[in-house]
Amino acid sequence: MRNLTQTDTPTLHDAARIARLMTAWHKKHARDLPWRQAGAPGHRDAYQTLVSEFMLQQTQVDRVVPLYHAFLARFPTISALAASDQQQVLALWSGLGYYRRAIHLHKAAIAILEQFSGAIPHSHKDLLSLPGVGQYTAAAIACLAHNSRDPIIDGNVTRVALRILSCDQPPQLSLTKAAVTDFVSSIMLSARDPAMVGEGFMELGAVICTPKAPSCHACPLADSCSAHGQGLVDQIPKPNIKPAKRNLYCDSLIIKDAADAILIEQRPDSGLWANLWQTPTIERSDQHAARQELADLFDSCPVSVSRCSLAKFEHQTTHRRVFFRVFTSNLPRSIDPESLLGTGPVTRRWIDPLEIDTVGISNAQRRIICILGHNAARSLS
């Protein structure tokens, strides 16, 4: 193994050969994914590419496919998406996580209508001006929809490149990123069909050059791969150093009225689960502070609240371990919920639990409402 430098680019002959191999392999072995039915790479429907690339950010394909179909059925065009209410977008995004992507996608649609007359930009620079569009997403849209030679660099492509070069530098290093970009760029510049090559590299990393137990025997680039030749595939890439997850303590209160509607409130427009709806929740980074605040709330309640938690569970996000406790109370609608929960700039409303899919809600809060349903069913049995 060795360190990587920005001069680690293949010769023109080798780059053209790799491009040909990738093109031939991808044409034969690419998975039949719904966004690929919108045209060949380089000539794909730009709107469907925009939607799929936002959905696929940090989310596995099998989770995206069913929601992608539902999303396009509800918002078939950029105009339909831009004209929609943000809560409608968030509701259809439920289950994908990383909800800020949905907010950015909605804002990007509005920006495309206002700044580009409804046509998704071709240039990398213009694409970067859209909300939520970074280097990778801009390159992917430009390449897959407009057949540009922008190098598409995601985790899969990085892994393929580092194995070909037999480099054990951590992928997050700036030097590593720059060298991988130079390596892939040289191949894209040598390709007759750059979009096919760009998507082919991503596909190769997703199904062949996987993080564990890669199928080197089926790889079209095995002869060009230094890590394979040296028996070092399992050691590359070197893992990134991940920061420790922070703890968050949440006490959620399910408040029901006589008709079994539940009270929900909207979260702030920034931070974790921005703009999504939830059952009223005390949220603190300090466990003692959360528990004390809950005790104070119980003492000040004008109605009876169960002091025994209905359920406890842990929910993991990318950066946090969230510890939930769930409590329940019945509250007549004649009582102002603010007298129970305190005042503040929070939007609250009553909703039938069967209508919860009409609003944006996190998986953790969906689980809380399901807990309520399971306990109600148990009480009737």
C-alpha positions as a printed NumPy array, in Angstrom:
array([[  0.   ,   0.   ,   0.   ],
       [  1.088,   3.571,  -0.506],
       [  0.126,   7.157,  -0.064],
       [ -1.748,   8.89 ,  -2.855],
       [ -0.738,  12.019,  -4.697],
       [ -2.612,  14.151,  -7.186],
       [ -0.319,  12.812,  -9.92 ],
       [ -1.799,   9.31 ,  -9.546],
       [ -3.789,   9.494, -12.776],
       [ -3.81 ,   6.768, -15.418],
       [ -2.147,   7.271, -18.783],
       [ -4.38 ,   8.308, -21.654],
       [ -4.274,   4.745, -22.977],
       [ -5.156,   3.213, -19.582],
       [ -7.897,   5.762, -18.941],
       [ -9.533,   5.049, -22.292],
       [ -9.296,   1.306, -21.636],
       [-10.939,   1.624, -18.197],
       [-13.68 ,   3.812, -19.719],
       [-14.4  ,   1.168, -22.387],
       [-14.497,  -1.634, -19.825],
       [-16.847,   0.329, -17.548],
       [-19.173,   1.207, -20.427],
       [-19.428,  -2.395, -21.635],
       [-19.942,  -3.751, -18.111],
       [-22.595,  -1.19 , -17.16 ],
       [-24.592,  -1.72 , -20.35 ],
       [-24.778,  -5.425, -19.581],
       [-25.097,  -5.529, -15.793],
       [-26.788,  -2.316, -14.597],
       [-29.708,  -2.919, -12.245],
       [-33.169,  -2.05 , -13.534],
       [-33.904,   0.842, -11.189],
       [-36.924,   3.115, -11.713],
       [-34.967,   6.337, -12.265],
       [-32.96 ,   4.565, -14.958],
       [-36.168,   3.999, -16.898],
       [-36.248,   7.747, -17.545],
       [-33.688,   7.431, -20.341],
       [-30.126,   6.292, -20.969],
       [-27.318,   7.844, -18.884],
       [-26.572,  11.286, -20.246],
       [-30.062,  11.677, -21.689],
       [-32.144,  11.066, -18.6  ],
       [-35.158,  13.079, -17.527],
       [-33.599,  15.918, -15.511],
       [-36.467,  16.268, -13.024],
       [-36.534,  12.549, -12.216],
       [-32.758,  12.654, -11.862],
       [-33.039,  15.572,  -9.446],
       [-35.603,  13.729,  -7.302],
       [-33.733,  10.426,  -7.28 ],
       [-30.388,  12.021,  -6.427],
       [-31.887,  13.894,  -3.477],
       [-33.541,  10.692,  -2.237],
       [-30.421,   8.563,  -2.655],
       [-28.227,  10.82 ,  -0.527],
       [-27.173,   8.621,   2.422],
       [-30.128,   6.279,   1.845],
       [-30.127,   2.727,   0.499],
       [-31.745,   1.972,  -2.853],
       [-34.298,  -0.5  ,  -1.486],
       [-35.711,   2.173,   0.828],
       [-35.893,   4.744,  -1.94 ],
       [-37.664,   2.737,  -4.666],
       [-41.225,   2.589,  -3.236],
       [-41.19 ,   6.199,  -2.038],
       [-39.745,   7.399,  -5.352],
       [-42.776,   6.005,  -7.198],
       [-45.198,   7.584,  -4.725],
       [-43.384,  10.927,  -4.83 ],
       [-43.469,  11.185,  -8.628],
       [-47.106,  10.118,  -8.72 ],
       [-47.957,  13.032,  -6.427],
       [-45.461,  15.521,  -7.928],
       [-44.948,  14.466, -11.572],
       [-43.305,  17.732, -12.659],
       [-41.067,  20.44 , -11.278],
       [-44.032,  22.82 , -11.409],
       [-46.209,  20.476,  -9.364],
       [-43.497,  20.142,  -6.738],
       [-42.871,  23.884,  -6.556],
       [-46.6  ,  24.618,  -6.194],
       [-47.067,  22.122,  -3.362],
       [-47.146,  22.799,   0.356],
       [-43.97 ,  21.89 ,   2.211],
       [-45.917,  19.657,   4.59 ],
       [-47.188,  17.61 ,   1.649],
       [-43.59 ,  17.048,   0.582],
       [-42.505,  16.09 ,   4.091],
       [-45.448,  13.691,   4.435],
       [-44.403,  11.804,   1.311],
       [-40.783,  11.807,   2.502],
       [-41.677,   9.991,   5.733],
       [-39.528,   6.905,   6.135],
       [-36.505,   8.173,   4.197],
       [-34.934,  10.157,   7.018],
       [-32.685,  13.195,   6.613],
       [-35.78 ,  15.349,   6.187],
       [-33.786,  18.463,   5.449],
       [-33.33 ,  16.974,   1.959],
       [-37.083,  17.168,   1.368],
       [-37.156,  20.818,   2.432],
       [-34.194,  21.606,   0.169],
       [-35.731,  19.712,  -2.757],
       [-38.929,  21.729,  -2.43 ],
       [-36.953,  24.976,  -2.255],
       [-34.833,  23.896,  -5.235],
       [-37.982,  23.334,  -7.3  ],
       [-39.174,  26.854,  -6.461],
       [-35.751,  28.295,  -7.335],
       [-35.712,  26.444, -10.672],
       [-39.1  ,  27.904, -11.543],
       [-38.167,  31.43 , -10.482],
       [-34.551,  31.62 , -11.678],
       [-34.377,  29.181, -14.608],
       [-37.922,  29.347, -16.043],
       [-38.636,  25.783, -14.897],
       [-35.695,  24.203, -16.755],
       [-33.232,  22.323, -14.576],
       [-29.798,  23.913, -15.188],
       [-27.131,  22.215, -17.277],
       [-24.032,  23.8  , -15.793],
       [-22.32 ,  22.637, -12.629],
       [-22.141,  26.22 , -11.361],
       [-25.86 ,  26.872, -11.804],
       [-26.76 ,  23.554, -10.22 ],
       [-24.615,  24.406,  -7.189],
       [-26.693,  27.555,  -6.699],
       [-29.77 ,  25.45 ,  -5.88 ],
       [-30.681,  24.713,  -2.244],
       [-29.37 ,  21.364,  -1.038],
       [-27.197,  20.741,  -4.107],
       [-23.548,  20.035,  -3.342],
       [-20.644,  18.948,  -5.492],
       [-21.77 ,  15.343,  -5.845],
       [-25.422,  16.082,  -6.641],
       [-24.497,  18.813,  -9.128],
       [-22.09 ,  16.479, -10.914],
       [-24.609,  13.622, -10.953],
       [-27.386,  15.743, -12.473],
       [-25.071,  17.391, -15.013],
       [-23.608,  14.056, -16.067],
       [-26.642,  11.752, -15.999],
       [-29.148,  14.237, -17.416],
       [-26.916,  16.329, -19.677],
       [-23.977,  13.976, -20.445],
       [-21.347,  16.314, -19.016],
       [-17.901,  15.037, -18.061],
       [-18.202,  16.163, -14.454],
       [-16.692,  13.43 , -12.239],
       [-19.356,  11.888,  -9.994],
       [-17.634,  11.11 ,  -6.693],
       [-19.578,   9.291,  -3.995],
       [-18.512,   6.716,  -1.414],
       [-18.8  ,   3.857,  -3.893],
       [-16.649,   5.589,  -6.505],
       [-14.077,   6.578,  -3.895],
       [-13.761,   2.964,  -2.743],
       [-13.283,   1.702,  -6.321],
       [-10.614,   4.334,  -7.037],
       [ -8.691,   3.761,  -3.813],
       [ -8.606,   0.015,  -4.432],
       [ -7.423,   0.447,  -8.011],
       [ -4.645,   2.697,  -6.699],
       [ -3.997,   0.529,  -3.598],
       [ -4.128,   3.571,  -1.325],
       [ -4.772,   3.286,   2.415],
       [ -5.181,   7.005,   3.149],
       [ -8.483,   7.808,   4.938],
       [-11.078,   8.89 ,   2.357],
       [-12.   ,  12.074,   4.236],
       [ -8.55 ,  13.64 ,   3.832],
       [ -8.528,  16.599,   1.439],
       [ -5.524,  15.177,  -0.432],
       [ -7.298,  11.841,  -0.87 ],
       [-10.458,  13.517,  -2.175],
       [ -8.499,  15.658,  -4.631],
       [ -6.508,  12.706,  -5.943],
       [ -9.615,  10.529,  -6.378],
       [-11.288,  13.375,  -8.266],
       [ -8.265,  13.711, -10.572],
       [ -8.194,   9.958, -11.164],
       [-11.9  ,   9.722, -12.059],
       [-11.769,  12.944, -14.101],
       [ -9.027,  11.544, -16.313],
       [-11.202,   8.526, -17.097],
       [-14.295,  10.659, -17.742],
       [-12.298,  12.857, -20.12 ],
       [-11.197,   9.772, -22.059],
       [-14.703,   8.286, -22.303],
       [-16.811,   8.29 , -25.426],
       [-19.901,   8.02 , -23.186],
       [-19.037,   9.843, -19.936],
       [-22.452,   9.408, -18.301],
       [-22.33 ,   5.641, -18.8  ],
       [-18.876,   5.576, -17.207],
       [-19.874,   7.858, -14.328],
       [-22.913,   5.789, -13.441],
       [-20.959,   2.602, -14.09 ],
       [-18.401,   3.445, -11.405],
       [-21.184,   4.023,  -8.875],
       [-22.876,   0.784,  -9.869],
       [-19.63 ,  -1.177,  -9.662],
       [-19.061,   0.057,  -6.117],
       [-22.652,  -0.724,  -5.128],
       [-22.856,  -4.318,  -6.382],
       [-19.308,  -5.622,  -7.037],
       [-16.639,  -3.558,  -5.266],
       [-18.579,  -3.602,  -1.992],
       [-17.133,  -2.589,   1.397],
       [-17.016,  -6.202,   2.583],
       [-16.536,  -9.405,   0.586],
       [-16.223,  -7.733,  -2.839],
       [-16.817,  -9.946,  -5.887],
       [-13.423,  -9.397,  -7.491],
       [-13.92 , -12.394,  -9.788],
       [-16.8  , -10.528, -11.469],
       [-15.092,  -7.122, -11.65 ],
       [-14.233,  -5.817, -15.124],
       [-11.357,  -3.805, -13.623],
       [ -9.72 ,  -6.62 , -11.643],
       [ -6.666,  -6.625, -13.92 ],
       [ -6.23 ,  -2.884, -13.332],
       [ -6.716,  -3.059,  -9.568],
       [ -3.502,  -2.832,  -7.54 ],
       [ -5.228,  -3.788,  -4.274],
       [ -6.594,  -6.948,  -5.895],
       [ -3.217,  -7.841,  -7.316],
       [ -1.574,  -7.402,  -3.904],
       [ -4.32 ,  -9.159,  -1.94 ],
       [ -5.148,  -5.977,  -0.043],
       [ -8.767,  -5.398,  -1.075],
       [-10.135,  -6.102,   2.411],
       [ -7.816,  -3.454,   3.92 ],
       [ -8.839,  -0.617,   1.57 ],
       [-10.243,   1.921,   2.044],
       [ -9.06 ,   2.762,   5.511],
       [-12.081,   3.563,   7.725],
       [-12.926,   7.184,   8.353],
       [-12.66 ,   8.343,  11.944],
       [-16.217,   8.8  ,  13.158],
       [-16.999,  11.254,  15.96 ],
       [-18.74 ,   9.842,  19.   ],
       [-22.516,  10.145,  18.913],
       [-24.142,  12.635,  21.255],
       [-26.931,  11.569,  23.599],
       [-30.335,  13.242,  23.48 ],
       [-33.103,  12.58 ,  26.018],
       [-36.72 ,  12.961,  24.909],
       [-39.885,  12.602,  26.957],
       [-42.916,  12.527,  24.66 ],
       [-46.465,  13.029,  25.852],
       [-49.384,  11.472,  23.971],
       [-52.365,  13.697,  24.714],
       [-55.753,  12.349,  23.612],
       [-59.211,  13.87 ,  23.613],
       [-62.535,  12.06 ,  24.094],
       [-62.631,  11.135,  20.385],
       [-59.099,   9.661,  20.563],
       [-57.585,  12.453,  18.46 ],
       [-54.035,  13.234,  19.529],
       [-52.292,  16.549,  19.96 ],
       [-49.244,  17.181,  17.749],
       [-46.904,  20.135,  17.441],
       [-44.54 ,  21.331,  14.725],
       [-40.821,  21.393,  15.342],
       [-38.694,  24.482,  14.583],
       [-37.555,  25.116,  11.003],
       [-33.928,  24.304,  11.832],
       [-32.089,  21.555,  13.643],
       [-32.99 ,  17.886,  14.052],
       [-36.214,  16.831,  12.286],
       [-36.836,  20.428,  11.188],
       [-40.473,  21.361,  10.429],
       [-41.745,  17.858,  11.148],
       [-44.649,  17.151,  13.489],
       [-44.392,  15.326,  16.794],
       [-46.27 ,  14.566,  19.966],
       [-45.381,  17.276,  22.542],
       [-41.83 ,  16.441,  23.577],
       [-39.322,  17.628,  26.142],
       [-35.894,  17.373,  24.527],
       [-32.64 ,  17.916,  26.378],
       [-29.001,  16.878,  25.989],
       [-28.768,  16.407,  29.759],
       [-30.763,  13.502,  31.152],
       [-31.223,  15.049,  34.584],
       [-32.53 ,  18.312,  33.079],
       [-35.067,  16.432,  30.934],
       [-36.316,  14.389,  33.89 ],
       [-36.607,  17.451,  36.132],
       [-38.519,  19.387,  33.486],
       [-40.914,  16.481,  33.083],
       [-41.46 ,  16.293,  36.853],
       [-42.206,  20.034,  36.936],
       [-44.683,  19.6  ,  34.082],
       [-46.449,  16.768,  35.937],
       [-46.738,  18.897,  39.078],
       [-48.272,  21.825,  37.169],
       [-50.745,  19.808,  35.049],
       [-54.427,  20.772,  35.41 ],
       [-55.364,  17.193,  34.379],
       [-54.124,  13.752,  35.262],
       [-51.063,  12.489,  33.442],
       [-49.747,   8.966,  33.852],
       [-46.406,   9.181,  35.632],
       [-45.505,   5.684,  34.47 ],
       [-44.012,   5.606,  31.018],
       [-46.013,   3.768,  28.392],
       [-42.819,   2.721,  26.622],
       [-39.091,   3.337,  26.398],
       [-36.894,   2.954,  23.331],
       [-33.662,   4.141,  21.739],
       [-33.535,   5.721,  18.279],
       [-30.273,   6.154,  16.358],
       [-29.545,   8.981,  13.952],
       [-26.279,   9.67 ,  12.14 ],
       [-24.938,  11.869,  14.93 ],
       [-27.119,  11.064,  17.952],
       [-28.436,   8.36 ,  20.234],
       [-31.929,   9.481,  21.192],
       [-33.527,   7.969,  24.299],
       [-37.313,   8.221,  24.332],
       [-39.8  ,   7.769,  27.13 ],
       [-43.482,   7.917,  26.227],
       [-46.253,   9.104,  28.551],
       [-49.987,   9.479,  28.014],
       [-52.85 ,  11.687,  29.141],
       [-56.472,  12.342,  28.27 ],
       [-57.287,  16.008,  27.777],
       [-60.737,  17.454,  27.026],
       [-60.599,  19.872,  24.107],
       [-62.204,  22.454,  26.371],
       [-58.879,  22.736,  28.173],
       [-56.292,  24.843,  26.391],
       [-53.264,  22.59 ,  25.789],
       [-51.029,  25.6  ,  26.455],
       [-52.168,  25.469,  30.088],
       [-50.807,  21.943,  30.188],
       [-47.649,  22.444,  28.191],
       [-46.667,  26.043,  28.759],
       [-46.517,  28.864,  26.276],
       [-44.145,  29.366,  23.41 ],
       [-44.024,  29.934,  19.644],
       [-45.226,  26.397,  18.834],
       [-47.93 ,  25.44 ,  16.341],
       [-50.199,  22.695,  17.683],
       [-53.206,  20.857,  16.278],
       [-55.394,  17.811,  16.87 ],
       [-55.182,  14.919,  14.434],
       [-56.766,  11.51 ,  14.044],
       [-53.989,   8.877,  14.351],
       [-55.229,   7.323,  11.08 ],
       [-54.397,  10.592,   9.313],
       [-50.82 ,  10.788,  10.524],
       [-49.482,  10.011,   7.023],
       [-50.86 ,  13.349,   5.817],
       [-48.192,  15.264,   7.751],
       [-44.409,  15.017,   7.868],
       [-43.368,  12.924,  10.835],
       [-40.118,  11.23 ,  11.843],
       [-39.777,   7.467,  12.211],
       [-39.278,   7.886,  15.95 ],
       [-42.557,   9.783,  16.353],
       [-44.335,   7.312,  14.075],
       [-43.171,   4.6  ,  16.448],
       [-44.626,   6.515,  19.396],
       [-48.036,   6.72 ,  17.739],
       [-47.845,   3.015,  16.863],
       [-47.116,   2.3  ,  20.546],
       [-50.356,   4.071,  21.391],
       [-52.233,   1.903,  18.872],
       [-50.734,  -1.331,  20.172],
       [-51.622,  -0.485,  23.749],
       [-55.171,   0.466,  22.762],
       [-55.581,  -2.846,  20.945],
       [-54.243,  -4.685,  23.997],
       [-56.767,  -2.986,  26.268],
       [-59.628,  -4.187,  24.047],
       [-58.465,  -7.821,  23.92 ]])
